[in-house]
Amino acid sequence: MREKSKKLKNKVKTLIKNFEDRLNEFEATASAGITEIKRKQEEVEQQTYWKIKDYEELLRTRVSETLLKDMMTEERGKIQRQVIEMLDYRSEESNRRYDVLTEDQR
């Protein structure tokens, strides 16, 4: 009976030891996994932060639709003034030529 009791105690101790070893192994694996997840999370947060900063900078420097329309209106006005000046010059030149031709015919 004593021997059976010792064998049983040894078997229970062995099972407990195996269970504790597996539990320790699981804890080490879980801890390594948690550490890796935290590292990746920090990396994603950092990348997200930089992307947000990049987008903020792009939005700050991006030409707005209103600004673009204003620039187009200003450029259109410049072109119209240049065309008017050119037409006025051509008209004056044509008038001078006409005057010269009419004087030559007299």
C-alpha positions as CSV (number, residue, x, y, z in Angstrom):
1,M,0.0,0.0,0.0
2,R,2.8,2.4,0.8
3,E,4.4,1.8,-2.5
4,K,1.2,2.4,-4.3
5,S,0.8,5.6,-2.4
6,K,4.3,6.7,-3.2
7,K,3.8,5.9,-6.9
8,L,0.6,7.7,-6.9
9,K,2.2,10.8,-5.2
10,N,5.1,10.7,-7.6
11,K,2.7,10.4,-10.6
12,V,0.6,13.4,-9.2
13,K,3.8,15.4,-8.6
14,T,5.0,14.6,-12.2
15,L,1.6,15.6,-13.6
16,I,1.6,18.8,-11.6
17,K,5.2,19.5,-12.7
18,N,4.3,18.9,-16.3
19,F,1.2,21.1,-16.0
20,E,3.3,23.9,-14.3
21,D,5.9,23.6,-17.1
22,R,3.3,23.9,-19.8
23,L,1.6,26.7,-18.0
24,N,5.0,28.6,-17.7
25,E,5.6,27.9,-21.4
26,F,2.1,29.2,-22.3
27,E,2.7,32.3,-20.1
28,A,6.0,33.0,-21.9
29,T,4.4,32.6,-25.3
30,A,1.5,34.8,-24.3
31,S,3.8,37.4,-22.9
32,A,5.9,37.4,-26.1
33,G,2.7,37.7,-28.2
34,I,1.4,40.5,-26.1
35,T,4.7,42.4,-26.4
36,E,4.7,41.9,-30.2
37,I,1.1,43.1,-30.4
38,K,1.9,46.2,-28.4
39,R,5.0,46.9,-30.6
40,K,2.9,46.6,-33.7
41,Q,0.1,48.8,-32.2
42,E,2.7,51.5,-31.4
43,E,4.0,51.2,-35.0
44,V,0.6,51.6,-36.5
45,E,-0.2,54.5,-34.2
46,Q,3.1,56.2,-35.2
47,Q,2.4,55.7,-38.9
48,T,-1.2,56.9,-38.5
49,Y,0.1,60.0,-36.7
50,W,2.5,60.8,-39.5
51,K,-0.2,60.2,-42.1
52,I,-2.5,62.6,-40.3
53,K,0.3,65.2,-40.1
54,D,1.0,64.7,-43.9
55,Y,-2.7,65.2,-44.7
56,E,-3.0,68.2,-42.5
57,E,0.0,69.7,-44.3
58,L,-1.5,68.9,-47.7
59,L,-4.8,70.4,-46.7
60,R,-3.1,73.5,-45.4
61,T,-1.1,74.0,-48.7
62,R,-3.8,72.8,-51.1
63,V,-5.3,75.3,-53.4
64,S,-8.9,75.8,-52.5
65,E,-11.6,76.0,-55.2
66,T,-12.4,79.6,-54.3
67,L,-8.8,80.6,-54.6
68,L,-8.5,78.8,-57.9
69,K,-11.7,80.6,-59.2
70,D,-10.3,84.0,-58.0
71,M,-7.0,83.3,-59.8
72,M,-8.8,82.3,-63.0
73,T,-10.9,85.4,-62.8
74,E,-7.8,87.6,-62.3
75,E,-6.0,85.9,-65.2
76,R,-9.0,86.2,-67.5
77,G,-9.1,90.0,-66.6
78,K,-5.5,90.4,-67.5
79,I,-5.9,88.6,-70.8
80,Q,-9.0,90.7,-71.6
81,R,-7.1,93.9,-70.9
82,Q,-4.2,92.7,-73.1
83,V,-6.6,91.9,-75.9
84,I,-8.4,95.3,-75.6
85,E,-5.0,97.1,-75.6
86,M,-3.9,95.1,-78.7
87,L,-7.2,95.8,-80.5
88,D,-6.9,99.5,-79.6
89,Y,-3.4,99.6,-81.0
90,R,-4.4,97.8,-84.2
91,S,-7.4,100.1,-84.5
92,E,-5.2,103.2,-84.1
93,E,-2.7,101.8,-86.6
94,S,-5.5,101.0,-89.1
95,N,-6.9,104.5,-88.7
96,R,-3.4,106.0,-89.3
97,R,-3.0,103.9,-92.5
98,Y,-6.5,104.9,-93.6
99,D,-5.6,108.6,-93.0
100,V,-2.4,108.2,-95.0
101,L,-4.2,106.5,-97.8
102,T,-6.9,109.1,-97.9
103,E,-4.4,111.9,-98.0
104,D,-2.5,110.3,-100.8
105,Q,-5.6,110.1,-102.9
106,R,-6.3,113.8,-102.6
